[in-house]
């Protein structure tokens, strides 16, 4: 990694000895005392200031806080189940598109929740919100047709406005 950064600095005519600060994500390959990029830079400039990016620190702190919230774990599970339901079936995806047209909603695809991407949860929720009526209609239609036991779990967990007892029928 150091060699790549060094080459980039050379290509941009930036003398490596003039680098006084290094901002990183705090990963071992960046800040390691012996083999990290920071260590290589310190052989050239022992006074180099290494800064752990505050956005990375915030993301790590946020991840640590959220792992202890059971309701958030359940919510993330629902998001993942919905993504899987629509992503793994072209028929379900087509039904969602059809409902979005009927409800005059912008065609929005559900996004995969990615733990290492900043704001991933936010983007997933925004897309869910934009198509909630269509999503609920597809799930309700599928449930009425009695398809899939996992679907029951998704519908029961996401349906907060209807009486969920109507979703307890067995397929």
ChimeraX attribute file (.defattr): number of C-alpha atoms within 10 A of each C-alpha:
attribute: neighborCount
match mode: 1-to-1
recipient: residues
	/A:1	11
	/A:2	16
	/A:3	10
	/A:4	9
	/A:5	12
	/A:6	15
	/A:7	14
	/A:8	13
	/A:9	14
	/A:10	12
	/A:11	10
	/A:12	9
	/A:13	9
	/A:14	13
	/A:15	11
	/A:16	16
	/A:17	12
	/A:18	10
	/A:19	16
	/A:20	14
	/A:21	14
	/A:22	16
	/A:23	14
	/A:24	17
	/A:25	16
	/A:26	16
	/A:27	11
	/A:28	12
	/A:29	17
	/A:30	21
	/A:31	21
	/A:32	14
	/A:33	13
	/A:34	10
	/A:35	13
	/A:36	17
	/A:37	20
	/A:38	26
	/A:39	20
	/A:40	19
	/A:41	22
	/A:42	18
	/A:43	11
	/A:44	13
	/A:45	17
	/A:46	12
	/A:47	12
	/A:48	18
	/A:49	15
	/A:50	18
	/A:51	14
	/A:52	16
	/A:53	13
	/A:54	13
	/A:55	11
	/A:56	15
	/A:57	13
	/A:58	12
	/A:59	16
	/A:60	15
	/A:61	11
	/A:62	11
	/A:63	13
	/A:64	11
	/A:65	10
	/A:66	13
	/A:67	10
	/A:68	10
	/A:69	10
	/A:70	10
	/A:71	10
	/A:72	12
	/A:73	13
	/A:74	12
	/A:75	13
	/A:76	16
	/A:77	15
	/A:78	17
	/A:79	22
	/A:80	18
	/A:81	17
	/A:82	21
	/A:83	19
	/A:84	14
	/A:85	19
	/A:86	19
	/A:87	16
	/A:88	10
	/A:89	11
	/A:90	11
	/A:91	11
	/A:92	17
	/A:93	19
	/A:94	13
	/A:95	19
	/A:96	24
	/A:97	21
	/A:98	16
	/A:99	20
	/A:100	22
	/A:101	13
	/A:102	10
	/A:103	12
	/A:104	11
	/A:105	16
	/A:106	12
	/A:107	15
	/A:108	15
	/A:109	17
	/A:110	24
	/A:111	20
	/A:112	17
	/A:113	19
	/A:114	12
	/A:115	11
	/A:116	10
	/A:117	9
	/A:118	14
	/A:119	13
	/A:120	15
	/A:121	16
	/A:122	11
	/A:123	15
	/A:124	20
	/A:125	17
	/A:126	15
	/A:127	16
	/A:128	20
	/A:129	12
	/A:130	17
	/A:131	23
	/A:132	16
	/A:133	16
	/A:134	22
	/A:135	25
	/A:136	17
	/A:137	16
	/A:138	22
	/A:139	24
	/A:140	17
	/A:141	13
	/A:142	16
	/A:143	20
	/A:144	13
	/A:145	10
	/A:146	15
	/A:147	14
	/A:148	12
	/A:149	11
	/A:150	10
	/A:151	18
	/A:152	22
	/A:153	14
	/A:154	19
	/A:155	20
	/A:156	16
	/A:157	14
	/A:158	19
	/A:159	14
	/A:160	9
	/A:161	6
	/A:162	10
	/A:163	9
	/A:164	14
	/A:165	8
	/A:166	9
	/A:167	17
	/A:168	11
	/A:169	10
	/A:170	9
	/A:171	11
